[in-house]
Amino acid sequence: MTHKILLGILVSVAVVAMYFKPAPRDSQARQTYREAHLSKLQDFFSEPATQEANGNSVLLITIDTLRPDNLGMYGYSRNTSPKMDAFAKSSTVFSRAYSTAPLTTPSIVSMLTGFNPNRHGVRLLWQPIDRDTITVVDYLHRAGYETAAVVSNIVLGNEACKLGDRFSFYDENVDEPEAHRPDMLERCARRTTDAALEWLQNRREPERPFFLWVHYIDPHGPYDAPSDAPKDFSHDAPVPVDMERIAEYVREPELSDAAEYVDRYDEEIAYTDREVGRLLAKFDGLKFGQPPLTIVTSDHGENMMEGHTYFSHGYDVNNAVIHIPLIVRHPSIKAGMSDRMTSITDITPTILEFVGLPVPLPLDGVTVSQSSPSRTIYAEGLDSSGSGGLHRTLISAMTKTVVQHGRSNVPRDNWRFDLANDPTQQNPLPVSDSASEYVQLCNLIRSDPDPGGRPTHLANGQHNHGPVAGNTDAKTMRALRSLGYVE
C-alpha cells in the first residue's frame, strides 16, 4: 500500500508542476510544448516492456449523455436501469465521478489517455487526436492484447477523431438517419450490442486477452426510444416551459411539457439498459483465464431543466453536464458505494493497473484505488454565452471553484460554490484571489497553448461553428448541426 501512496503523491506533484509551466502560443512552439509534455510517455513507450500483462480482459462500456442521478443505483425513483443496477451490486459505484468536458470527443480522449483536455489537446468535436499521443489502447496492443471498439456516434468515427487507427478492430457503422434529420447518422443500442456480440463470438484467438470498448448513443437527444423500449414513463402533472429554453435539435413543436422530455429521456436510458444488460450477460458467460475488469461510465451528462439551454449539453461546467456515472467491477475491489473523487481520466491508469502494466507518472488520472475523498478534479466547458471563451473548474468534496476567460487566456470572472451547504449549486459565492484552487486555475489558463480552449490551427475565428473544429466539410457540418452541436 505504501508504494501506491508514494506513487499517488508523485503523480500529484507532476500534474501541479505541469499546470504552472508557461506555454508559448505560436503553432510551432505549441507543438514543442505538447511534445514536451509527452516526452516521458514517449520514452516509456519506446523502451522494451519491463512487465508482462497478467491477461485480464477488459470490457469498457460508455453511454453517451447519461446522468447518474437518472439511474437506480444512484437513488433514482424510476426503474430506468434494472440491468445496470444488478451489475452495480457486485461493483464499486463512484458517487463523485466527473468528466473533463461536456463534449464527447474531448472527454473520450481523456478517458483513453489519462490526460485532461489541455494536456491531450483535443478540445472540439471533429478534431483528431495527435498521432504522438499515446492511449491505453496502444499500451494494451504492445502487451499482446486484442483491441476492439464498437461505436455509435458519428463524432467517434475514425475520420472525425482518428481513434480507430489505434484499434485492431474498429466498428463505426453509424448509418441510421434520424427521422426529420437525414444528415444525423447513428446506430441504435440493439444493433450496437449485436455488433459487439458478433465480435466477441468470432474472435480468432479466443485464448488471447482482449480490450473491448462499446459506446452507446441512445440517451442523446432528440429523445425517441424505439417502440419496443421496455419502459413507457409518464408523469402526473405537466411542467410548462418556455420553448425557447429547449435546445432546438430536441424541441418538438407540439410539445411544451418539460416533464414529457424527461419521460422520453428516461425511456432512452431504459432501452439502453436492456441492451447493455444483454452485452454484460454474454460477456459474463465467457471463460476467462483471469478475472476480467468491467467498467460502465458516460462521456458526459445532460441538462434537464438546468443550465443555459434545457435538454442539451456541450457548454459550461454545471453539475448536470460533467457529473457522470462510474461503475467498476473486479473481484479484487470491494463492492459498494464510494465517495472518492474520481475522473474519467482515471480509467486509463485503472485499466493499466488491473492488467498488471506500469502506470506512467505524468498522467492527470490516478487509479481508482488511489483516488480519495480529498482529491481535486479538473473539468472545462466552452462558455455558453458565445464569448468564445471557456469555463474551467476545480472540484473538491466541499468546494467547486470556476474561472471564466476569453480567447486572450486572461481570467475574467470567477465564482465558487459551497457544496456542503449548497449541493445543487444555486448560490455562487465570491472567490478569494489567494485561494489555492483559484491560483491553480489562473496559472493553468495563462499557460494553456490553446486560446480560449480552441486550437488555433483548427478553430474557426468567428466561432460560428460552436464546439466543432473548423475543418469539416458541408455534409459533416449538417450532421453535426442535427446532433445539436452546431447552430
N, C-alpha and C positions, 0 to 999 in steps of 0.2 A: 504493500500500500504506500510505503514511504517514497518509492521511486515514482509512483503515479502522482503524488502530491508535488514532488520536485519538478516533474515534467509539466504539470499544470502551471506552476509558478514561472517556469522558463517561457512557456507559451505566452503568458500574460505580459511578461517583460518585453518579449519580442514584438508583440502586437502594439503595445504602447509606444515603443521606440519608433516603429514604422509610422504611427499616427503623427508623431511630432516631426518627422523628417520632411523638410520643404521639398516641393517638386516644381520643376520648370514647366512652362506652358507650350512652347512651340512643339510641332509634331515630332521632330527628330529627338528632342530632349525628352518628350513624353514617352517615346518608345524606349529610350535608355532607362528612364525611371521605372517603367514597367518591368523591363528585363532585370533591373537591379533587385526588384522585389522577388523575382522568380529565380534568382541565381542559385540560392541554396537548394531549391527544389530541383533545378536542372542538374546540379552537381549530383544530388542524391539519385536522380533518375538514371544518370549516365553510368553510375557505378554498378558493378555486379551485385546481384541480390545477396544480402547478408543474412537473410532469414527466409525460410520456406513458409509459404502459406499452409494453414492447417487443414484446408479442404472444406471449410464451412461454406455451403452455398448461401446465396443471399437473394431474397425477394424484396424489392423496393417498390411500393405502390404509392403513387401520388394522385390526388384527386383535386382537380382544378377548382378553385374558387370555393373551397369548403371551410365554413366556420366551425370551430369546435363546439361552440355553445348551441349548435343545432344537432348535436349528437347525444344519444342517450348516455354514453359513458361519462360525458361532461355535465350531466344533470338535466338534459332537455326533457320536457314533459311528453313530447310526442315520440312515437315509436318509429323514428326515421332510420335507425341503424341497428337492427337486431343482429345481423351477421357480424358487423364490426364490434358491437358490444360483446358478443360471445368471444370473439378473438381477444378483446381487451382484457377479459377476465384472467387470461394466462400471460398477460403482458404488463410492462410498465407504461402507464399513461402519464404523460407530462402535461401538467396544467398550465405551465408558464413557458410555452414554446412560441417562437416568433420567426416570421420570415424576415429576409433582409430587404424586401421591396414588395409593393403590391402589384407587381407585374410578373408574368410567367417567366420570361427569358432570364432576367437578372436573378430571380430567386432560384430557378432551377440550376443555373450555372453556379450559384453559391452552394447549392446542395451537393453538386458533383465535384466541386473543387475545394470546399472548406474555406473559401475566401469571401469577404464582404464585397459588394459591387465596386467600391473604389479601388479594391485590390485586383479583382479579376478583370475589370474594365468593361464588362457588358452592362450597360445602363438602360438600353432601349430594346424594344421589340424589333425583330428582323435585323439584329446585329450579331454577326457571327463571333464565336469565341476565338480568341487569338490562338494561332497554331502552337505557340510555345507554352500555353497554359496547360498544366498537367491536371488531369482529372482522376478521380478514383477508378474510373474505367481503365485508364492507362496502367495504373498500378496493378490492378487485378489481371489484366491481359498479360502483363510482364510476369506475373506469378503463375501463369498457366491456366487461368480461368477462361471459360467460355463466356462471352459477354453479349447480351441481347437486350433490345428495348422494343416496346410496342407503345407508340404514342398516338394521341387522338386529336391534338390541337395543331392547327396549321402553323402556328408560330414555332413549333418544335420540329417542323420538317427540316431536313438537313440543309436545304437551300437557305432557310431562314437563320439557322443558328450554328450549323456545322458540327453539331454534336454527333450526328450519325456517323461521321468519319471515324469516331473513336471506338465504335462497337463492331464486333464481328458480324452481328445481325441487327438490322435497324428497320423495323416495320413502321412506315409513316403513311400508310394507306388511308388518308383522310379524303374521302370522295363523296360524302353525303351533303348535298346542298340543303341549307335550311329553307323552310317554306318562306316565301316572300323575300328571301335574301339569297339569291342563287350563287353569289360570289363567296358566301360563307360556307367553307368546307370543314367537316369534322367527321368523327366516327363515333357511333353510339357505344354505350357501355357493353351491350351484348356482343357486338362484333369485336370490340377491343378484347374482351375476355376470350372470345373464340380464337382470336389470333394468338394470344398468349398461351392458351392451352395447346394450340397446334404446335407452337414452338416447343413447349415442354414435352409433348408426346413424340416429336420427331427429332430430338437431339441425336446427333450422330455418335456421340460418345457419352452414353448415359452415366458412366462412372466418373466423368470429369466434373469437378466443381464448377458452378456457374454463378453469374450475376445476372438477374433479370429485373429490369425496370419497366413498370407498366404505368402509363399515365392516362387517366380518365378525364374527360372534359365536361361531362353532363351537367353538373350543378352550375356551370357557367351560363349566364343569361344569353338570349331570352330563355325563360324557364318554360319548357314544353316537354314534359316527360311523355314517353310513348304510352299508347293506350293500354299496354299490358303491365304498366308500372304497378308494383304491389300495394301502393297506398294511394288513397284519394282523400286528402285532408280538407277540412272545412273549418269555418270559424263561426262564432255566434253573432258578432256584430261587425258591421263594416267599419273601416278606418278611412275616412275621406282624406284625400291627399291632393296637393297641387300637382297637376300632371307635369308641369314644367320642372318639378324637382326629380322626376323619374328619368333615368338615362334613356335617351332616345332609342337606342337599339333594343331596349327591353320593353318599352312602352307599348301597350295595346290601346288603341284609340277608344275602344268601348269600355275600358276597364279603369275606373278611378278609385277602386277599393284597394288600399295598400295591403290589407290583410290577405287578399287573394294572391298577390305576388309572393307573399311569404308562404302561403299554402303550396304554390307551384314550385317554389324553390325547394321546400321540404320533400315534395313528391319526386323531384330530380335526385335528391340525396337518397331517398328510399330505393329508387330504381338502381342507382349506382351501387348502393349497399348490397343489393341482391347479387349483382354481377361480381362485385369484389368477393362476396361470400363463395360464389361458385369457383373463383380462382383459388381462394385460400383452401377450399376443400380438396381440390386436385393437388395443390402443392403439398398439403399436409399428408396426402396419401402416397407421396413418393418415398422411395427408400434412399436414405442418405447415410453415407459412412460417418459423417459428423453432424451434430445438430445444426440445422440451418438458422440463419438470422433473418427475421422478417420485420419490416418497418412499413408502417402506414402513416402518411402525412399529407400535407397540401402545399401548393406553391404560395398561396395567399388566401385571405378571407374575402368577404364581400360586405359592402354596406347594405343594410336593410333600410331602415329609416334613420340612418346616421349620415354624417359626412356632408360633403358639398353636393353630391348627387346621389339620389337613392338607387338601390339595387344595381350597384356598379362597384368598380374598384379601379386601381391604376394610379391613384394620386394620394398624396398626404401620408401620414403615418398614424392615423387614428386606429384604435384597437381593433375595430371591425375588419380592417383590411390587412393587418400584419400579424394578428394573433392566429395561430394555426394549431391543428391537432398534431400530436406526435405520439405514436404508439409503437413500442419496441418490444419484440418477443425473442427471448433466447433462454434456454434452461439455466444459464449462469447468472441471470439477473432476477431479482425479486419482483414478483407481480404486485401491482397495486398502483395507487395514485402517487405521483411525485410532484413536489412544488419546486424542484430545482430549476433554475433559469436555464433554458435551452434555446438554441438557434438552429435554423435549417443548415447553417454551416457545420453543425456538429455531426451531420450524417456521414460525411466523408471520413473523418477520423474514427467514428464509431465503427464503420464497416471495416476499416483497416485494422483496428484493434481486435475485432471479433474474428477476423480471418487469420490473425497472427502475423500481420505485417507491421513494420515500424511506422509510426506516425511522424511525418516531418514537422519540425518545430515551427516554421513560420506561419502555420495556418491560423486563421482567425477562430475557427471552430475548435472545440475540445471534444473528447469522447463523452458520452452521456454519463459514464462512470466518474468523470472528473468534474462535471458541472455541479454547481452548488446553489443554494438559495440566495447567496450573497453576490452572485456574479452580475455583471452589467452586460446588456445585449445591445447591439447596434442595428438600426434599420434606417432606410431612407425612402422618400417618395417624392415624385415631382409635384410642384406646387399647383394646386387645383385652381388658383386664381388666374392662371395664364401668364404669370410673370416670366416664365422661362427659367425659374429657379427651382430650388429643392428644399424640402424639409428633411432634417436629419434628427435622429433621436437616439438617446441612450436610456435604456430602461433597466431599472433595478427592481428589487422586490417591493420597495416602498416609494420610489420616485421615478417619474418619467420627465426627462428634460428634452425640449425641442428647440432647435435653432433653424431659422429660415434665412436663405440667402439667394441672391440672383446670380447672373452669369459672371459677375466680377469676382465671385467667390469671396465676397466680403460679408460677414454676418450682418443681417438687418434687424430681425425681430427674434424674440425668444420668449418662451414660457415653460412652465413646469406644472406637473400635477402631483399632488399628494395622494398616492394610491391607497394609503391606509384609510384616509377619510373621504376620498373621492374616487372610488374604484371605477365608476363609469366615465371618469374624465370629463366632467361638465364644467369645472371651475378652474380655469388656468390661473396660475399664480406667477408673480414676478420671479426672475432668476437673478441671483447674486453674481456679479462679474467674477468673483473669486471661487465660485462653486466648481469643484473638480470636473464634474460632467460637462459644465458649460465651457471650461477651458479646453478640455479634450476635443469637444465638438468644434470649437473655433479653430484650433490648430489643424484638425482634420480638414475642415472646409478650406482653409488657406493653402494647405499643401496638396489639395486634390488636383490632378492634372487635367481633369475634365470640367471646364467652366460650367457651372450650373448643373453638374451631373450629366452633361451631354457631350460625348466625344466630339471634338472639333471637326474631325475628318468625316464624321457621319451625320451629325445633327443638321437639320435644316435651320438656316439662320433666322427665319421668320417664325419658327415654332408652330407652323400651322399643321404639322403632321402629328402633333401631340407626342405621345411617348414612343414614337416609331422612328427608327433611323431613316434618314432622308435618301437612301439609295435603293428604294424599292420601285418596281415597275407599276404601271397603272392598274393592272389586274390584281396585283398583290394589295395595292392601296384600297381597292374596292372591297377585297376580302377582309382586310383589317378594319375598314370602316364598318362593315356589317358586324364584326366582332365587338364594336363599340370602342375600339382603341383610338380611332381617328374621327375627328369631326368633319 
